[in-house]
Amino acid sequence: MKIIERIKLKNFGRFQDISIGFQKNLNLLIGDNEAGKSTILNAIDFVLSGSRSKVENYGVDNLFNTEVIKTFLDSEKKYEDLPILFAELYLNDQGNKDLEGNYNSEDLYTHGLAIICEPREDLSKEIKDILSQDDDNFPFEYYSITFKTFSGESYTGYRKFMQHLLLDNTQINNEYATKSYIKKLYSNSVKDSEKNKHQNEYRKHKDTFRDTVLSELNDRIEDYSFSIKTNSKSNLETDLTIREGNIEIDNKGKGRQCFIKTDFALQKNENELDVILLEEPENHLSHLNMKKLIQKIDNSENKQLFIATHSNLISTRLNLKKSVLLNSNSQSSILLDGLPDDTAKFFIKAPDNNILEYILSKKVVLVEGDAEYILMESFFEKETGQKTEYFDVHIISVGGTSFKRYLDIAKLLDIKTAVVRDNDGDFQSNCVDRYEDYVGDNIQIFYPDDNDISTFEISIFQINEAICNELFLAGRKKLTVQEYMLKNKADVAFELLDKKAGEIEAPDYVKNAIEWIKN
């Protein structure tokens, strides 16, 4: 396998300077909006394609980091300070001497490819004239786009060092994108001898149609005749489509199109794809089809996959250790390969969870049940006078046995986390000793320190007895109010929120958690 071991970006998209290492089979790019997932996929696509026209169509002005441009325009605007842009792919393709050299930003002797965008020296006079003007006019049009191997040689799209495919499911209805995808798949599925034969036979059929079917019509027309297009824009590859059964892919629903395209790309073929770039493969897919697609991705071999996703299911079922976390608030990335194996396996097998919401959060309150989750936001607003989002706090409900799994991630990513849990009758064992390896500046455990107050419902009843009796005492024959609350936790919490949100008091340990997490 040919592998992309690392990418380095300079002033590219939202990244001013970043280097990210990759794993050889699967890489999950996780991040919220504007975190740079698409930037990385586009950078890999541009470098591997070697296509200047693709970059020009995208726009050099759209490629450059906006903050870098703003900083330059706010400066003295000296020609020698003009920023350059590059994307470098460091490869393990040891067998290709054409890629070997130290023509890279690190002067490192290795294998790789790069795209470089820099001011044209032959137009330096014109550029200086533009920079001398008073208005904020950046000379994007005077930049050159070059593709270089690490040996220093230029290359173009006609010379493919790695076979790759970008599949953007956010553009599923784009006709041009679909045609380009089918053309690429065809090229990577057919032998050269077959391709020549197909093109020859297709041209012959066009000629036959013109000479036979159209002949009677053309005989009646003077001076002119109808014919069939034979130019480069109307050939076998542009006319091809994909069918499932007897239905063309264009006539399938969006979800099925996503599934077919991704499945087709993952299949083995004669000219094996080295790299597949998937942009949000979860788009338009039902839960069941998502699980089927994940299985196909998981079974894929001999390809390096890069998947940008917002899906909890994809990120956990395909192994969190394969994830690269991109932070929208910084220029950094974090590899989750340091996550304990048992924790990664837990999330693969665990019920659907809010793991991405947790990973992408700054501050989190973890609670262990529906009742706590239902009431926590109301408690938070009453104690602070603000909603949780004002303090960048998320509240997430997880099973009581799952706390340590989330805290493994918290330690790795430095997520400020408050765990609010029951003591289950033994606070020393269940709440102190159990988490002694986790508690620190960014992780704290909050619980009732009286073993007789073993659950959230008991603590709520003890400090809100009058309110609870008012709501739940009527009609009680066998169960006490407290017993009723313990047997109907979620329903009781909802009724308290619905009818007494402004009156009910939070237990002290919950108040302590709120005070700690908001700071």
Secondary structure, 3 states (H helix, E strand, C coil): CCCEEEEEEEEECCEEEEEEECCCCEEEEECCCCCCHHHHHHHHHHHHHCCHHHHHHHCHHHHECHHHHHHHHCCCCCHHHCCCEEEEEEECCCCCHHHEECCCCCCCCEEEEEEEEEECHHHHHHHHHHHCCCCCCCCHHHEEEEEEECCCCECCCCCCCCCEEEEEHHHCCCHHHHHHHHHHHHHHHCCHHHHHHHHHHHHHHHHHHHHHCCHHHHHCCCCCCCCCCCCCCCCHHHHCCCEECCEEHHHCCHHHHHHHHHHHHHCCCCCCCCEEEEECCCCCCCHHHHHHHHHHHHHCCCCEEEEEECCHHHHHHCCHHHEEEECCCCCCEEEHHHCCHHHHHHHHHCCCCCHHHHHCCCEEEEECCHHHHHHHHHHHHHHHCCCHHHHCEEEEECCHHHHHHHHHHHHHHCCEEEEECCCCCCHHHHHHHHHCCCCECCEEEECCCCCCCCCHHHHHHHHCHHHHHHHHCCCCCCCCHHHHHHHCHHHHHHHHHHHHCCCCCCCHHHHHHHHHHHC
